[in-house]
């Protein structure tokens, strides 16, 4: 459970740093993402989830 909380904290830290350092680029990226079709976002999300799962599985085995 502690590892999950640390992982969430790390995610929030990285995302916060990106918004703090590159606010205009993040706004442009969000506008670009808004224009993408839902299916493409779904496939991208599943791909990133799979990559994350493989990384976690590799280091936890």
C-alpha positions as CSV (number, residue, x, y, z in Angstrom):
1,X,0.0,0.0,0.0
2,X,2.9,2.3,0.8
3,X,4.4,1.8,-2.7
4,X,1.0,2.8,-4.3
5,X,0.9,6.0,-2.3
6,X,4.5,6.8,-3.2
7,X,3.7,6.1,-6.9
8,X,0.7,8.4,-6.9
9,X,2.8,11.1,-5.2
10,X,5.5,10.7,-7.8
11,X,3.0,11.0,-10.6
12,X,1.5,14.2,-9.1
13,X,5.0,15.6,-8.6
14,X,6.1,15.0,-12.2
15,X,2.8,16.4,-13.6
16,X,3.0,19.5,-11.3
17,X,6.6,20.2,-12.4
18,X,5.6,20.0,-16.0
19,X,2.8,22.5,-15.5
20,X,5.1,24.8,-13.5
21,X,8.0,24.8,-15.9
22,X,6.0,24.7,-19.2
23,X,2.6,26.2,-18.7
24,X,2.0,27.4,-22.3
25,X,3.3,24.2,-23.8
26,X,1.0,22.2,-21.6
27,X,-2.0,24.3,-22.6
28,X,-1.1,23.8,-26.3
29,X,-0.8,20.0,-25.7
30,X,-4.2,19.9,-24.0
31,X,-5.8,21.7,-27.0
32,X,-4.2,19.2,-29.3
33,X,-5.4,16.3,-27.2
34,X,-8.9,17.8,-27.2
35,X,-9.0,17.5,-31.0
36,X,-8.1,13.8,-31.1
37,X,-10.8,11.3,-31.6
38,X,-12.0,9.3,-28.6
39,X,-10.9,6.0,-30.1
40,X,-7.3,7.3,-30.6
41,X,-7.2,8.5,-27.0
42,X,-8.5,5.1,-25.8
43,X,-5.9,3.2,-27.7
44,X,-3.1,5.5,-26.5
45,X,-4.3,5.2,-22.9
46,X,-4.4,1.4,-23.1
47,X,-0.9,1.4,-24.7
48,X,0.5,3.5,-21.9
49,X,-1.2,1.4,-19.3
50,X,0.2,-1.7,-20.8
51,X,3.7,-0.2,-20.9
52,X,3.4,0.8,-17.3
53,X,2.2,-2.6,-16.3
54,X,5.1,-4.3,-18.0
55,X,7.6,-2.0,-16.3
56,X,6.1,-2.6,-12.9
57,X,5.9,-6.4,-13.5
58,X,9.6,-6.5,-14.7
59,X,10.9,-4.7,-11.6
60,X,8.7,-6.5,-9.1
61,X,9.4,-10.1,-10.2
